[in-house]
């Protein structure tokens, strides 16, 4: 038996399961996500899997949160105080071009017809928006109209999601950067002077 404390083992096992779930989402999509595939990808026993997660919906929701937490940490670490808004958005854009982000979008699409999944995903969507607001606060924090900032951020998230989906059929990162730069020039809130 391992000398590793029980709580640390549980945390490590949960992370293995979530990493496996993300791998399955990327490789097979939501429709192909099964308990057996997650168990195999994670390299854990069936008992360990069901101890942490009782259903595929629980695994899927936890996987989205896991992806979002990792991406948020990566964004925070990549955006320095001297970064321009365009550079900051390009960092976020690069993260949304990864298969893991597209896997998360598959869960969003599945949530359209699965009310339990939709309800479970909503808190993560709110956290993502708050994280984006915090990350981009240095660029839009002095804007007089908070509603203008909210509309701008909603638009940016929608644009990034659309570009991520579009990249599945036509991978044009340079064109996507041009779209982002043009959109930012047109719609970025103007700080008060």
N, C-alpha and C positions, 0 to 999 in steps of 0.2 A: 504494500500500500504506500502511496506517496506521502511524503512529509508536507506537501503543499497544503496549507489550510483549506478547509472545506469551502469557505466563501470565495477564495481566490480560484479554486477549481471550478466552482459554479460559474463564476464570471467568465473564465477562459472557455468553458464548454459552451456557454451562451454565445460568445463571440464566434466560436467555431461554427455553430449552427447558423448564425446570421451571415457569416462569410460564405458558407455553403449555399444558403438561400439566395444570396446575391449572384453567385456563380450560376445557379440553376435558372434564375430569372434572365440573366444575360444570354445563356445558351439556349434555353427552351421557351422563354417567355412565360407569362402568367398561366396561359392555358396548359403548358407542359410542366408546371410546378406541382410536384407530388411530394408527399411525406418521404417516400422511399428515395427519390432523387436527392432531396435535401439531406436526408440521413447519410446517403452515400457520399455526397460532396463534402459534408462536414466531417465525415470519418468518426461518427459517434454511434452509440447503440440506440436501438429504438426506444428503450427505456429513458435514456438521457434526453432524447428528442422530446418525448411526450411529457417528461418531467418539467421541461422548460416551456413547452408550447403544446397546447391541447388541440389546436386546429391549424389548417393552412392559412386561414384569415389572420390568426395571431402571428404566425411566422411572417406573412406578407407585410403586415403593418409594422412589425418590429424591424424587418429588413429595410423598409422605406426610412424609418427613423434612423437606423444604423447608417444608411447611405447619407442621409441629410446631415447627421452629426459629423461624419468624416469629411464631407464636402465643406461644411461650414468652417471646420477647423482649418482645412486647407486654404480656403479663401482668406480667412483672417490672417493666416501666416504668410500669405503671398502679397498682401496689399499693405505697403508701407505708407507712412504719413505723407511722403512726397509724391506718391503715385497720382497720376492724373485720373479724372473720371473715366476717360476712354480706356486707359490702361487697366483700371480696376474692372470695368465691364468686360474687357477682353479676357482677363483672368477668369471671371465668372463664366464667360462664354466657353473657354477651353474646357472647363469642368463639365459644362452641360453637353459637350460633344462626346463625352465618354460613354461607353456602353452601360455603365452603372446608372447614369442619369436616365438614359432611355429605358432601362429596366424599371425604374421608378415610374416613368410615364406610362408604362404598360399597366401598372397597378392603378394609376389614375383612370385609365380607360376602362379597366375592369370594374372600377367603382361606379361607373355610370349605370350599370345594371345590377350591382350588388349593394343594396342599401347598408348592410352591416359593414362592408369594406369602406364604403364612402364615409360613413360616420366615424369609423376608426381612423381614416386618413386625415380628416379635417384638422385635428390639433397639430399634426405635423406640418400641414400647409400653412397654418397660422404662425408656427415657429419659424418656418422658412422665410415668410414675409418679414417677420420681426428681425430675423438675422440679416436679411438683405437691407432692411432699413438701417440697422445699426452699422453694417459694413459701409454703406454709402452715405452715412450721416455727415462725414466731413465734407462731402461734395454738395449736399442739399440741406444741411442743417440750418442755414441762415435764411431759408426761404420763408417769406411771410405767410403764405397760404399752405397750411398743412394738407388740405385737400388736393392741392396741386402736386404735392410730393407723393401722396398715396396713389393718385391716378398715374403719375409717372412710373412709380415702382410696379404697379399692376401691369402697366403696358410693357415695361421692360421684361418682367417675368413671362408674360404672354409671348413676347417676341422671342425670347430665348427658348421657350418650349417649342414654339413653331419652327425655329431654326433647327433644333435638335431632331424633330420629327422629319423635317425636310431633308436633313442630311442622310437619312436612311436610304433615300432614293438617289440623291445627287449630292455627293460630297464636294462642296466648294467652299472651303474655309476662308479663302481670300474674299470671295463675294460676300460671305456672311459678315466678315469684318467691315466691309464697305457698307452693308446694310445697317449694322450697328452704329457706325460712325455717323451716317446720314441721319438715322433716327435720333441719336443723341443731340446732334446739332439742331434738329428741329424741335425736340420735345423736352430736353433737359431743363429743369426749373432754373430760373435765374435767381441767384442769391440777392438779397437786398443790398443796396449800396448805401 
